Amino acid sequence: MLTADKRPTQRYEQVVTEIDHCSDAEEQPVDLDTNHNITHLPSPLPLVENEDLFSTAPNLKSHNDNDLEYISTDVALERIGMGAFQIRILIASGLCFAADAMQVILLSFLSLVVQDLWSLSNDLTAMITSSLFAGSMLGTLILGPLADSWGRRPVFMLASSIISFFGFATSAATNYGMLTATIFGVGVGVGGLTVPFDILAEFLPSSQRGTNLLKIEYFWTIGCLFVVGIAYMTLRGEVPHWRLFVATCSVPCLVSLVLGYCWVPESAQWLCAEGRTDEALEILRHAAALNGLEKDEVFPSNTKLLQDEDEKDASLADLFTPKWRETTLRLWGAWGSFAFGYYGTLLAITKVFAEAETINRVAVGDEEPYSFDYGAIFASSTAELVGTTMVIFAVDRIGRIPSQVFSYLIAGLSVCALCVFASWGFPRYALIGLSFIARVFEMAATCVTWVSTAEILTTEVRSTGHSTANAMARLGAIFCPYLVQGSASLTQIGVVMLLVHFFTAFCVSTLPETKGKGMGTVSEDQPVDSAINRLNLLPLETNDYNEDDLVIQGELS
C-alpha cells in the first residue's frame, strides 16, 4: 500500500490500479494537498478501482462498504453510446440552432426589399441587420448565465419561444421602427442558441463527440438553403410577399420548441454539477433504454453517479479568475473576429450577386431596383454541406487548431478574391467558384470553433463562457453590415475581410488543442481542487514503491 511517508516526485500520465482484495482495513487513507503531496485523511473513504483512468472515456468505478458503484457522467455516456436518444436531441437542437443562420440570410434578402419599399438610406438598411446582432449580444449575456443557474432545458425552451414569437411579429411589422424592434427581439432569442449546442455536447460520449457534434452544423446549412428557397418562391415578381417570407422562415424554430419540450431532458452533467445525481442517473437510464439497451444491465441498482464538488453559479467575473482569464480573452478575440468574417462573407456574397444580376437586368431594359441571383446564392450555400462534411472527417484526425487556422486563411483569401474580381467584372462562373470555396472553408472553420469552445470550457462555466464568447461574436457582427451594406466599394470590403480572417487565424492558433481530450480538461490555467482532478494529478515514481496492488483513496460524494 502507498502511504504518506512515500513521497513520489515524478508524475505519470497513466495510472492503472487493480484491487483484488483489501485486507488491511486499519490502514489510514491518503489524499493529496494543494501541492499534490500525500496526506492522511481523518476517516476512511470509498476505494476507487481505476480500470483506465486516463483514457478518452475513463471507466472509473468505486466501491464503498455497501458495494455501491460510483461512475462519472463521461463513463455513463460511454455506456449508453450513440443512438436514438442523442438523435432526438440533435434534431430538436439543430432546428433551433439553424435559426441563427436563417435570420442572417433572411435579412440579407429582406433588408434590400424593404429598402426599396420604404425608401431607406444605406445606413438605415444596415441598421436592420445590426439590430439582430445587437439583440443577440444582449441575449447571450442574459441567457448564457441563466443556463448555468437555471439549467440548460428551461433556457432552451425560452430561447426557442422568443425567436418564434418575435419572428412572427416581424412579419406583421408596419413601419421601420417596428421592424427593427421585432428583429432586435429575435436577436435576443438567437443569443441563447449556444445552449442547445451545449446540451447536445453534454449528452455525447467522449469517444464520438467531435464527429457527432459537428452534425448539428448540417442544420445550419439546411436552414440557409431553406431561406433561399422560400425567398425564391415569395420575393420574385412585381409585388414581393416579404411578410409570408418572414413568417415561413419562423416555422422551424416553432417546431424546435415543440420537439424540445417533448424530447430534450435536462443535462445530466449540469445536474451532477448541481449535486442532483439521482435525477441525472434516471435520465441516463432512460437514454439507455431509448438506445436499445437494457437499462438495468447498463446501470445496475447499485450504480451511483459521482457528484462534483459544490459550485457556485457561474458569473462573468468567474471568467476573469486566474483559472480562466487568458482562455477567455483568447476566445473572445477569436469569436469577435470570426463572426465579422463569417456574416460579412454571407452578406458580401448576396451583395455581389445582387449587384451582378441587377446590372444584367438593366442591360436588357429591366428597371427593377433590386434582383437576386438565386441560383448563384443557392449554389454557394450548398458549399456549407461540403465544408461540414470535410471537417467531420478532418477534425479528429488533424486536430481542432490546425483545422481552424488553415480554413480561416483560405476563407479570407477566397472572399477577398471574390470581392476584388467582382469589381473587375469577372464572369459569373468564376465568382460562383470563389464564393463556393469561401463558404466551404468559412463553414469548416466556424464549425470547429464552436466544437473547440464547448470542449475547452468546464461544465460550471460552459454556458456562461460560451455565451459571452458568442456575445463578442455579436459585437463583431454588429459592424459588418455597415461595411458590406454601406458605401464601401467591393475592393475595400475584400481587403478588410482578408485582414479580419488573418486576425482570426492568429487568435485560434493560441487556443489549446482539444483533440482526444475530455470535456473541459485542457484549458485550466491552474489545477482544479476536486476529487477527480486530485486523482488525475496523482504523482507516481516507479522506483518508490514495489507493491503489487496500488489503492487510491478518493473523495466521493
Secondary structure, 3 states (H helix, E strand, C coil): CCCCCCCCCCECCCCCCCCCCCCCCCCCCEEECCCCCEEECCCCCCEEEECCCCCCCCCEEEECCCCCEEECHHHHHHHHCCCHHHHHHHHHHHHHHHHHHHHHHHHHHHHHHHHHHCCCCHHHHHHHHHHHHHHHHHHHHHHHHHHHHCCHHHHHHHHHHHHHHHHHHHHCCCCHHHHHHHHHHHHHHHCCCHHHHHHHHCCCCHHHHHHHHHCHHHHHHHHHHHHHHHHHHHCCCCCCCHHHHHHHHCHHHHHHHHHHHHHCCCCHHHHHHCCCHHHHHHHHHHHHHHCCCCHHHHCCCCEEECCCCCCCCCCHHHHHCCCCHHHHHHHHHHHHHHHHHHHHHHHHHHHHHHHHHHHHHHHCCCCCCCCCCHHHHHHHHHHHHHHHHHHHHHHHHHCHHHHHHHHHHHHHHHHHHHHHHHHCCCCHHHHHHHHHHHHHHHHHHHHHHHHHHHHHCCHHHHHHHHHHHHHHHHHHHHHHHHHHCCCCCHHHHHHHHHHHHHHHHHHHHCCCCCCCCCCCCCCCCCCCCCHHHHHHCCECCHHHCCCCCCCEECCCC
